[in-house]
C-alpha cells in the first residue's frame, strides 16, 4: 500500500514537471500549476504518513498501550460475569495490570468467596478484561462475559469453583483418604510417593451426567449455582473425578540421557511395579511426577494417566501437555490414548 501511494506521488510530480517545462504559457498560469502541485502534495503526503504509521498504532493498540479502565469499571465487569451465571458470592479485587499480549486490556486478580453449608470458602480467581476499540464484540467485557455470550457452561468458565464444589462436598475428603491409606509404598529406590489430590475432567464423555446433577442442584438453590454438592465416588466411576497420585522421581545417572520414548517405557515399568497389588478400585487415575536429577528439580509438570483393573496397571496413557484456555483447570480428550491440555487461572 505504501509503495502504491509513493508511486502515485512520483507519477504526479513527473507529469507536472513535464507540463511546466513544455508549456508556453504566462507566468501567472505557471504559478497556478505550482499551487496545484502544492495542493496534490498536501493530500498525498498525509496519506503516506497515515499508511506508514497505521500498522504501528494498530500494534500499540493490540499490545494494550492505550488500555485504560477505572477500578470501578473493572469491579462492575467482574460482577456482571458472576451475575450472568447466577453466582451470588463476594468478589474482592486485589489488583489489575495491563495485559501486553495479542488481546490487549487488563489481567484482573482477585478472590471469590461464598458460604457453603454454613462455612465461607474463598478461592483465587483471574479474568481478562478487553479494551481494544477495534474489537467491538469484546470491548469493555471480561473473558467470562464473552464465554457466557458464546454459551459456555458454568464449570468451563469457572473451573476453580467446580473444583471447590467437589472438594468440599460430603464424602470427598473421606474417599481420598481411603485411597491414600490404601497405598502400600513398595520402597522403590528412585520413586517416592508424596500424596494424593484430584482433577476435575470437564471434557469427559460422561459429562452429561454431571450436567444432570448440576441442573437438579440448581433447581434446589444449592451453593455455587449447583456445583455443590457432588458425589466424588460416583464421578470417579464416570471418569469425571480423577484421583491424582503425586511422586518424586530421581533419575538414575545411567538413565539421564534416555530418549523420551525410552523414558516413557521406563516410567511405565515403574508404575506397574508401584501399583502392583495395591488395593485400589478399578478406574482411571492421574500420576503427577516431579522429575529430579540428583537433588535438583528439572520438571514438575509431568502428568500421566494409568488404567487400573484387578489391582494392576493395564495401561500407561501417554499425554501431550499444552495450553487450552486460560480459564481451564484440565481438559482431557480420548483418542485411543489420552491427550491432556492443562492451564490454570491461578
URHU-V123076 format. One record per residue. RES is the residue in three letters. D_FIRST is the distance of its C-alpha to the first C-alpha in Angstrom with 2 decimals. Layout:
# URHU-V123076
res;d_first
RES;D_FIRST
RES;D_FIRST
This chain:
# URHU-V123076
res;d_first
UNK;0.00
UNK;3.81
UNK;5.49
UNK;5.10
UNK;6.38
UNK;8.69
UNK;9.85
UNK;10.83
UNK;12.51
UNK;14.45
UNK;15.48
UNK;16.87
UNK;18.75
UNK;20.25
UNK;21.42
UNK;22.99
UNK;24.67
UNK;26.13
UNK;27.52
UNK;28.96
UNK;30.77
UNK;32.14
UNK;32.98
UNK;36.66
UNK;36.67
UNK;38.18
UNK;37.01
UNK;36.37
UNK;33.80
UNK;32.10
UNK;31.82
UNK;30.21
UNK;27.52
UNK;26.98
UNK;26.62
UNK;24.16
UNK;22.06
UNK;22.37
UNK;21.40
UNK;18.15
UNK;17.31
UNK;18.34
UNK;15.77
UNK;12.71
UNK;13.49
UNK;13.73
UNK;10.33
UNK;8.98
UNK;11.59
UNK;10.87
UNK;7.23
UNK;8.95
UNK;12.06
UNK;11.35
UNK;11.46
UNK;14.49
UNK;16.21
UNK;15.69
UNK;17.39
UNK;20.05
UNK;20.77
UNK;21.01
UNK;23.38
UNK;25.54
UNK;25.32
UNK;25.47
UNK;28.17
UNK;31.31
UNK;34.40
UNK;38.05
UNK;40.95
UNK;42.22
UNK;38.94
UNK;38.93
UNK;42.58
UNK;42.18
UNK;39.37
UNK;41.57
UNK;44.53
UNK;42.65
UNK;41.78
UNK;45.49
UNK;46.62
UNK;44.48
UNK;46.57
UNK;49.84
UNK;50.31
UNK;52.66
UNK;52.93
UNK;51.90
UNK;48.65
UNK;48.70
UNK;45.48
UNK;45.68
UNK;42.27
UNK;38.56
UNK;35.84
UNK;32.06
UNK;30.48
UNK;27.81
UNK;26.50
UNK;23.83
UNK;25.76
UNK;26.12
UNK;29.20
UNK;32.72
UNK;35.31
UNK;38.68
UNK;41.97
UNK;45.30
UNK;48.38
UNK;49.76
UNK;53.51
UNK;55.71
UNK;59.43
UNK;60.56
UNK;64.27
UNK;65.33
UNK;63.23
UNK;59.92
UNK;57.30
UNK;54.09
UNK;51.00
UNK;47.86
UNK;44.68
UNK;40.94
UNK;38.05
UNK;34.32
UNK;33.19
UNK;29.64
UNK;28.00
UNK;24.28
UNK;23.53
UNK;20.68
UNK;23.39
UNK;25.82
UNK;28.02
UNK;28.96
UNK;28.56
UNK;31.96
UNK;33.61
UNK;35.18
UNK;34.60
UNK;38.12
UNK;37.24
UNK;34.28
UNK;36.69
UNK;39.27
UNK;36.92
UNK;36.17
UNK;39.93
UNK;40.60
UNK;44.28
UNK;45.81
UNK;46.70
UNK;43.15
UNK;41.81
UNK;44.77
UNK;46.14
UNK;47.95
UNK;49.98
UNK;50.82
UNK;51.93
UNK;54.04
UNK;55.57
UNK;56.85
UNK;57.84
UNK;60.18
UNK;61.55
UNK;65.28
UNK;66.03
UNK;62.78
UNK;64.19
UNK;67.44
UNK;65.67
UNK;63.67
UNK;66.83
UNK;68.69
UNK;66.08
UNK;66.01
UNK;69.80
UNK;69.91
UNK;68.16
UNK;70.68
UNK;69.04
UNK;70.04
UNK;69.45
UNK;67.02
UNK;66.63
UNK;62.83
UNK;61.95
UNK;62.76
UNK;62.71
UNK;61.35
UNK;61.52
UNK;60.01
UNK;57.32
UNK;55.40
UNK;52.01
UNK;50.95
UNK;49.41
UNK;47.38
UNK;46.13
UNK;49.59
UNK;50.42
UNK;53.22
UNK;51.18
UNK;52.29
UNK;55.73
UNK;54.34
UNK;52.69
UNK;56.12
UNK;57.72
UNK;54.88
UNK;55.36
UNK;59.13
UNK;58.83
UNK;56.48
UNK;59.05
UNK;61.61
UNK;59.46
UNK;59.38
UNK;57.54
UNK;53.89
UNK;53.32
UNK;55.27
UNK;54.23
UNK;57.77
UNK;60.30
UNK;59.48
UNK;61.92
UNK;60.67
UNK;63.09
UNK;62.05
UNK;58.34
UNK;59.21
UNK;60.80
UNK;57.61
UNK;55.38
UNK;53.68
UNK;55.57
UNK;55.34
UNK;57.72
UNK;56.17
UNK;58.37
UNK;57.22
UNK;58.16
UNK;57.90
UNK;57.67
UNK;58.73
UNK;57.45
UNK;60.24
UNK;59.59
UNK;60.04
UNK;57.30
UNK;54.55
UNK;52.67
UNK;52.84
UNK;49.87
UNK;48.54
UNK;50.30
UNK;53.54
UNK;53.13
UNK;52.87
UNK;56.02
UNK;57.87
UNK;56.69
UNK;57.90
UNK;61.25
UNK;61.55
UNK;60.70
UNK;63.28
UNK;65.81
UNK;65.16
UNK;65.22
UNK;68.11
UNK;70.87
UNK;69.23
UNK;70.54
UNK;67.15
UNK;66.56
UNK;64.56
UNK;60.84
UNK;57.42
UNK;57.13
UNK;54.38
UNK;55.01
UNK;53.10
UNK;53.59
UNK;53.05
UNK;53.00
UNK;54.80
UNK;55.40
UNK;58.68
UNK;58.33
UNK;54.55
UNK;52.38
UNK;49.50
UNK;48.28
UNK;49.29
UNK;46.85
UNK;48.66
UNK;49.54
UNK;51.32
UNK;53.34
UNK;56.83
UNK;58.71
UNK;62.35
UNK;65.17
UNK;68.89
UNK;68.31
UNK;66.21
UNK;62.53
UNK;61.64
UNK;57.98
UNK;55.49
UNK;52.18
UNK;49.22
UNK;46.17
UNK;42.54
UNK;41.60
UNK;38.18
UNK;36.59
UNK;36.72
UNK;36.10
UNK;36.80
UNK;39.50
UNK;41.38
UNK;44.57
UNK;44.98
UNK;43.72
UNK;45.68
UNK;44.98
UNK;47.57
UNK;46.65
UNK;49.85
UNK;49.13
UNK;47.75
UNK;44.22
UNK;44.15
UNK;41.16
UNK;42.10
UNK;40.55
UNK;42.22
UNK;41.70
UNK;43.98
